[in-house]
């Protein structure tokens, strides 16, 4: 019986020891924490938005600071070349060259990609003092960092596999090629319902979103912009494939479907929020836009001088959901039939060979 009791105590002690090791490796949940380092502005969403975007397991780890079971993650034994990104927001965190096998049960890295990709917090949960690591872009929980790494850095980033997405080297090359084909332009041409409806029909256009740009107010609402005090213009943001259409063609459509000669006005819509504007993203867009405006003025295409403003693009704020794809969802409304439909008909007549 003495040997049995002694063995039982030994087993209990061993169990407790192993449990502490596992908890020290990545931990379960973080309660009290103090920020130690913050180099990048967080891009936050509401809790409800995260629940819709993430799987239940991802939400548990990334937002509730849970921990996946050791040796269960799909990226634990991954040895492919590529990039490890935050599975919550796509922020690039680690490369394959930073990964090593620590035999702790979770993917381990000896350093992060430079540029303030990760924030650290003091974690004193579970009676231990550890350093939590989170994505600097979305505050998603990654795991913990320890000073017991075997490489020159001396660090071990112990990361939940489910907090990461892996993009292989071949996939990165494909993404780069694809990105070279994609371009974006932001245009203000009065009511964005009208402009959005037209560009949705143009061949080569991938996505059109209605929103606001050019002002100083952060995250403006439609109601605020309508008051004319935010400095923002109603705009459409157009993502297009430059192998199927071009920035020049986008602007030709722009100058066809709105009046660029009326200052801060389109029809009955009056105010700086309805100004004609091209928000250029780089020097090339600026030069092309300036050249087209100059040519149209020289050829006296309009009875009056073009007053379209060329403004450097700063930020786009997407409008409320009910403003998106407005014409297609409200074709029978008076405004759609009397104002938007004539613009679409004009576009279809002039650009009939360029319709989707």
Buried (B, 14 or more C-beta within 10 A) or exposed (E): EEEEEEEEEEEEEEEEEEEEEBBBBBBEEBEEBEEEEEEBEBEEBEEEEBEEEBEEEBBBBBBEBBBBEBEEBEBBEBEEEBBBBBBBBEBBBBBBEBBBEBEBBBBBBBBBBEEBBBBBBBBEBBEEEBBBBBBBBBBBBBBBBBEEBEEEBEBBBBBBBBBBBBBBEEEBEEEEEEEEEEBBBBBBBBBBBBBBBBBBBBBBBBEBBBBBBBBEBEEBBBEBBBEBBBBBBBBBBBEBBBEBBBBEBBBBBBBBBBBBBBBBBBEEBEBBBBBBBBBBBEEEBBEBBEEBBEEBBEEEEEEEEBBBBBBEBEBBBEBEEEBBBBBEEBEEBEBBEEBBBEBBEEBEEEBEEBEE
